[in-house]
Amino acid sequence: MDSQAQTLARGLKILDLLADAGRPLTIAEIAAGLEVHRSIAYRLVRTLETAALVLRDSSGRYLPGPHLATLARSVAPDLQSAAPAVLQSLADELSMTAFLVVLDRTECVTLVTVEPRHVIASIAQRPGSRHSIFVGAPGVAIQSLLTSSERTSMGIAEPEQPEVAIARRDGFALSHGEVIPGVSAVAAPVRGAVRAAVAVLYITAEEGEVVNAVRAAASLLDRSNR
């Protein structure tokens, strides 16, 4: 790897470290995560800070910067624009938290989340949260969108799991306690340019009603994901 490519790779790794940490990091922690000297980490962070991709708090620690939000808005803009209204309707209909996840390499990342109105308590799902596509209904739903060649290029082992084929056939996936203990999920794939899925979280529910509502919401978003 040439020096410019290495610098870029390290800069991107810093953004991943900050996003995954969920809290501000010191230069020492960033350097440790990169496995480089603190002086190298500092130079990289200063470049990112100049571009507003990284911010420094009052204690001198670093966290993701505001320009990342600007970049995030350009990810599937039509889908992001359509999702809140569709998810709000779904959340209110089922009295459940509804959210949209997209594929990021081999992880599901929550892009938009909506909690039901007029409900005292619901299960939280924070935007930006992520989990492997190999666990949970959203992961199975998104896997059902992948072709064999896409799985190979992503390094995903063949053959695919039986639940993926079932989700492709039925248009939805179910999971129970795989991501959050005691919590079930229903997810339906959103077809189009961006690999995505609509999902809801619940403790107990009539699954048939939930499945139909989630599939209908995903179908509405299919039209925005072009």
C-alpha angles and dihedrals in degrees: 000000000000121000096258093050090047091051091050092048091051092048091052090047089056090056090050091049092052093045094048095045095062089207137063115283131212123233088252091056092047091048090050091050091051093040091230137118116279092245091059092047091049093053091050093048092049090056091050090046091054089056091048090242089119131034131200117221127214092274093053095254122132132239137168113294132231096254088071088066089055091051092046091057089062092060107102092332095184091049092048090048094051098040103074096059094043092046093046091054090048093047092049093046094053100027088233137118109265125196145171120229128191132197117259108180101299097341136086112231122195107235101173130011131185130187122209118263120233092027119119096213136008138169111273122230113183120215108247094032114133143190138173118284087229093072133052134022095280091056093050091047092052092045088056088065095055123099121221091255091051091051090051094049090050092050094245112155121246140257099051120233117270092245090061092057090046091052090050090051097044100034096235144062133216130205135176122205096334098124103015116026112245094010125110128205139199119198135179125196120249107217123216143067096328119056102235145144139202115226143174132203126218145155100217129359146139098272097204092060092045094049093051093049094047093048090050091052092049090050090054091052093048087077092057095047099078 
